[in-house]
Amino acid sequence: QFGHMDICFDGKVYSYGNYDNKSKRVFNSVGDGIVFVLTKKEKYIKFCIDTSKKTIVEFGLKLSAKQKENIKAELEKVLTDTYEWNPLINNKRNKDYASKLYRATKCKFYKFNNGEYKTYFAMGVNCTYFIDELLMNSISSILKLVGVITPGTYYNYLNENYNKKNSIVVSKIV
């Protein structure tokens, strides 16, 4: 039921996936790894609801100043070996998800030159892996799981912890 996971930090949305239709292969499970960065969360939420009819569940985490610094540094580090990619040049009809998102939000897309995020793989280096690595390298691993970690796994963890006292998960909005 849960198909994707993003992170919003300092008002910016970061989303990892394979947004380039021309690079998709093996039943769309493998392709170029791409991060988009969007400076207005509200535009993204509106796009997701209006265009894709998605239900969005947003969890807020209580972070220390040091943890926030670590996340910022980790995001900067991840984006250092990327180049900007424009989805409009790849699709003449421009009806693919990335083109629609770009036109609606003016977000920026980045492809990776090298490293583990260069190739997206649905059963490995996917959107949830991206966020788990970001959090693990910044604030310590939220989940200590082995194997494929899915958005549903994270949802269950965050939802359970939202209902606990003194949890790092302090808000939930649907």
Buried (B, 14 or more C-beta within 10 A) or exposed (E): EBEBBBBBBEEBBBBBBBBBBEBBEEEEBBBBBBBBBBBBBEBBBEBBEEEEEEEEBEBBBEBEEEBBEBBEEBBEEBBEEBEEBEBEEBBEEBEBBBBBBBEBBEBBBBBBEEEEBBBBBBEBBBBBBBBBBBBBBBBEEBBEEEEEBBBEBBBEBBEEBBEEEEEBBEEEEE
